[in-house]
Amino acid sequence: MSSRATATILVCEDDPSVRLLLRLAIERRGHRVVEAGDGEAGILLARSVEPDLIVVDMRLPDQSGIDVARTLKNEPALAATPILMAMGSAQPSHRLTAESAGVNAFVYKPFDIGGLVGEIERMLEKSMPYHSAPPLRHLY
């Protein structure tokens, strides 16, 4: 993705210090960050903002990140939005359940912030390739 392309990233994480770390790292790459501290707030914010990518923690205070992902993937306006899940456990059953709910990629806690931001950039490039293409001048 071009460094000039700006995406809106929703970070749904209950730990304020982790949200701050993610926001600073993502904004440093030129993207806009919107934040939610629990699943319900994340769902409501995703519906109103329609972000380009969602980062969600697997364990939230009011519901699981898997439930959040499942809800968002059932929304027509958000079904194609890529979801990156932060997981504290690498158990295959958790990953399979998350994948079946529509989660596209995973990072495991404690995560390397550079690796996480790199994964976000890779996912954005894959989902938004038109941002780096030159504009069409003439269609005929």
C-alpha positions, 0 to 999 in steps of 0.5 A: 500500500502506498504510504500516502494512502490513508485507511481507517482502522478500528481497534477493538481492545479493552486494555487502554495501554494496548489501544494507545500503543496500537493507535500510535504505531498505526497513525505513524504509518499515516492511517486513521484509528478509531477505538473501542474498549469492548465488543458492543462499542466496537460493533456500533463504531464499525457500523457508523464508520465502516472501517477499512480494517478491524483489529479485535482482541479475542477476549473482551469484557462483554463478549468474545472477539469471535462473536464481534467478528461473526456479527460484523461479517453478517453485516452487508456493509462490513462483510468484506472488511478484513479482521485481524484478531489478537489472541493470547492462545495459539490453540488450534480450536480457537483459531478454527472457530475464529476463521469460521467466524470470518477472521482473516489473520491472527497475531499472538500476544504478546505481539511484536508491534512492528510485526502487527503493523506489517500484517495490517499493511499487508492486509490493507494492500490485499483488500485495497489495491486500488489505492496504490494504482494510478487514477484512470484518465480516460475510459475511451 
